[in-house]
């Protein structure tokens, strides 16, 4: 048995010789001084010979004289800050079995939106602090010493001492309260077994509204004073989601109550703490007068996602962060299932392809990573909360469900939840249950999708009566990776009445068309692989098949999901220089009579990307290309117009906003002028029906297109509205517009605004996401000038990665990539290293695409033909 605390340094995980069973925790936050003190006692089971106890603690001052295990004081107390561990050495070996470890500690209510932190709010015009926790992934250790890993599940009994007039919430219901002078002590019920990252505490001034599930579980939404009416929508979705999941997972909601609460400063969108879910205000609050249709949708999806976690994540928890995708991929997938059931008219599964698209785009980078990632240090965990864990994770689950069938899949999931309730599971545990229940080779199939990064492109070509297939790893830089997948293939020909399903297991395969063809000749001949885009892969069709699909799109023969799939695959293949921009423009033209929001949201996104690349690739053609793209969207835009129609669908409301914003970004004069006109009416009357919340972003962007240093009234008046409104969603709309100005000095002014108290640190990404193409250089210069301040102010991985990604990715030359690399050579940190590598890779991919576009022989001619074409 080694004798020194040193042996525990540099380990990725805590030793297993002692495990916590129960924590008794008392915390006393001081909201004025922004500090807290606490005492913890943990019942610990010692299972192997040791004289040490090793647990996590970070940024805490532990009172050494208070530490006791049973009645023993430690002979050594060492805190290794870089490992965030506390090592307690005792004079002799600890007795095997259960003992109690107790200690006192103090800490700071920080302003970093992690651990136990403070968030600012206003009450009756005066600024106040609330105290909030955010522990995922590894920040419970910033609030109390603990075994801060998901597999160390324990029961928690929490007591808070807080000012008597405040609301104090935790995971469990209150057992009793005692008041002494201006302070009260609040005692909470003991929790069931749970992981540290799900413990939660919120202390501040709140009001609530409540409702109940069919089982009688009390559900509340807490908001700042005066905002409860904005919690009604989330409350309704929350209650319906809990009822739905109880049936879907065949397991009741595990806790006596569920609270959902809106926090003004919040780094993520929301956090699924067991029984006390925290949200940023824009993800929970919905106001009929001030919120847009897309805000409404975002609230519904976020609530459904967090509540799915109460089963998938909280009741059954991943064994280690390598399996994070089990939490996030599942919650993302099942949230669409819930919202589809509550709001069928939103066509939610078709919108799910937004998730698939973002997963496919990120996973086509050489700098992507597998779904299952080795995590060797707590500092690496935050970086895997990305589009791979969430979007690719959710998409491969949809692929598996579609392969196994919805009913078998649901039954197997319910078995999995029952088997691992109050415990931890790894990815292979889920595959084992699914395999057992269905008899399908789930493990072999799915391992190819979770343990290796990337995905295939399937090359499809006609050879007489045969369809020949070949798979190769798809990468946006045009190279072919070495990956091989077991691919669940689906195909139909000429109609959806007959379709074929099979597993592509090798590099190549062939199918006889007559096995699945509805018709094999004439105008109607088309073949679509990956029906409804249930598979996480792309398809490259030969010229004959591609032409057939283009006709099928013009004739509206394809499902909405397949129309999306064709345009997304075609765009990705064009970026990778596997097909020409010329052919992509011809394909886009086939969508000119499309009127469906879900399809057009993908078409407009491709149009805006084409517009950006052509500005750099073919400056002399870019005006004409803009006109082609505007013409493509104008028919649908004219149909929906600026003014809402009585009884129109939720999706048409979303479509109006989508198209107006796209036309403004493409520089369509008429739309820009109309946006400015309506904005001026809005300034006189903030309730005017001429500018409802859904259309405001388009009008704000139109105003910013015409702003310059010498004509800055538009910027100043938007900033004034920003300062006057208390609505988080309206604030974010304005922040996302200010940096879209073509004048680079105004862009810098918008970026500087982030460094002031006017913008909460959580909202920086809105400004970063809006930067105009003309402002790229200025934004990069700004980031270099302010780098030291930015790193200090936005230390968390997701926030600092936004800065790198937003400023670096828009560039399109090898020289720029080299300049960026050189700047970061001495400054890179693990928290944003992956984001930097991915951003540089995007720059080089764009540079390669530009070279390819410049050498396309018939691009100019095609653009002219499309411009002259009659609709």
Secondary structure, 3 states (H helix, E strand, C coil): CCCCHHHHCCCCCCCCCEEEEEEEEEEEEECCCCEEEEEEEEEEEECCCCCEEEEECCCEEEEEEEEEECCECCCEEEEEHHHCEEEEECCCCCCCEEEEEEEEEEEECECCCCEEEEEEEEECCEEEEEEEEECCCCCHHHCCCECCCCCCCEEEEEEEEEECCCEEEECCCEEEEEEECCEEEEEECCCCCECHHHCCEEEECCEEEEEECCCCCEEEEEECCCCHHHHHHHHHHHHHHHHHHHHHCCCCCCCCEEEEEEECCCCCCEECCCCEEEEEHHHHCCCCCCCCHHHHHHHHHHHHHHHHCCCECCCEEECCHHHHHHHHHHHHHHHHHHHHHHCHHHCHHHHCHHHHHHHHHHHCCCCCCCCCCCCCCHHHCHHHCCHHHHHHHHHHHHHHHHHHCHHHHHHHHHHHHHHHCCEEECHHHHHHHHHHHHCCCHHHHHHHHHCCCCCEEEEEEEECCEEEEEEEEECCCCCEECCCCCEEEEEEECCCCCEEEEEECCCEEEEEHHHCECCCCCCCCCEEECHHHCCCCEEEECHHHHHHHHHHHHCCCCCHHHHHHHHHHHHHHHHCCCCCHHHHHHHHHCCCCCCCHHHHHHHHHHHHHHHHHHHHHCCCCHHHHHHHHHHHHHHHHHHHCCCCCCCCCHHHHHHHHHHHHHHHHCCCHHHHHHHHHHHHHHHHCCCCHHHCHHHHHHHHHHHHHCCECCECHHHHHHHHHHHHCCCHHHHHHHHHHHCCCCCHHHHHHHHHHCCCCCCCHHHHHHHHHCCCHHHHHHHHHHHHHHHHHHHHHCCCHHHHHHHHHHHHCCCCCHHHHHHHHHHHCCCCCHHHHHHHHHHHHHHHHHHHHHHHHHCCCCHHHHHHHHHHCCC
